[in-house]
């Protein structure tokens, strides 16, 4: 199906060119243009849209699409994550793409945007992931044929080596702490809980009979008590015997819903004050500056050094996958193959040192 350009002279003397097609036995015009070249371009686009069956597809600026998308998306996001989405789009996406038609965004324009961002590699990757999620939804909603975030070259994220305390350093740290921070830091170091998970603990979450800590919720300043970070974060963490002993000394007289760490019986310890006491204890112990989160890394390091499998550590830490655990802690896994080689040699050669004959089976 082809169209034509209709030329019309206005009363003002100006000339307009109208790309026109006959669709369903009716002539349809696609706007008026000052130049015949612009009218030809619009006519070719209309012909292509008719051929693809997308002629009357809704054409939205990205800003309008974003508002529709984020309103639907907010139902599946935690409040803190939603705030991060909104902030990322407001600062880094909408200034570039807000007034651009969703259908006009191409891989080339996405790459130019990525290359122009003055952010850390990790922040660039996050902005791209959020932007890609939005455009994938545009594809699902059939606003575009194919999202343009394919084949984009992203900056490499350099993985920094984790700085964590050694077991003897943790003992020096705890010796400089007073209660209740001493017990809190002991839990973080001996079970790998996140800071907010530790602050949300109730005594009913401590299962002395099963020797586990049940992580059912977390605490944060903007959200208060809520779901843990991810679905995998809801878990049962085995307790070290030394941690069981520490908690057993303090559980007498406590109700099942009482918080372990509280200032008034209902509100957990303050994040800021607790961090300051942690840093003060580091200085008093003559230790280097690390974050409270490093206690989680100390736990992971000790578990791997003691022979824990990556899968077991993943479940204990509440990671979504073993791949995530490997990405963070692969450099801590012992590299020596000597014990494995010795066991394999014994298996393959048998007790008398002769190579075993492995019978072949025909399939």
Number of C-alpha atoms within 10 A of each C-alpha: 9 13 18 16 18 15 15 13 10 9 7 6 8 9 15 18 22 24 24 23 22 13 12 7 7 8 10 14 17 14 13 20 17 12 12 18 11 14 24 19 12 20 23 15 13 22 18 15 14 16 11 10 10 15 13 9 12 12 14 16 16 24 20 15 19 22 12 11 16 15 10 11 15 15 10 10 13 15 13 12 13 16 12 13 19 16 12 18 19 13 11 20 21 16 11 14 19 17 13 15 15 25 21 15 17 14 15 13 15 21 18 11 16 21 14 10 14 10 13 12 15 15 16 21 17 14 20 22 12 16 20 17 13 19 24 16 16 21 16 13 10 13 19 21 13 15 21 22 21 12 9 14 11 14 14 11 12 8 9 7 10 15 15 22 23 15 15 8 16 20 13 17 24 20 13 16 19 11 10 14 17 18 19 21 24 20 25 23 25 24 25 25 27 24 21 19 23 24 25 25 25 21 18 16 19 23 16 14 6 11 16 18 24 19 23 17 21 23 23 17 11 8 12 13 17 14 17 20 18 11 11 15 23 21 18 20 21 17 19 13 10 11 17 18 12 14 17 12 8 12 13 8 6 13 11 13 12 14 23 25 22 16 11 9 11 11 15 22 20 14 14 9 9 16 15 12 16 23 18 16 20 22 14 14 18 12 15 12 14 15 14 19 16 18 27 23 23 22 24 27 22 16 20 18 13 10 10 15 13 21 14 13 22 21 19 20 23 25 19 14 13 16 14 13 19 16 10 15 18 14 12 16 16 11 8 8 8 9 9 10 11 11 10 12 13 15 13 15 13 13 10 8 11 10 13 12 9 7 6 6 5 4 3
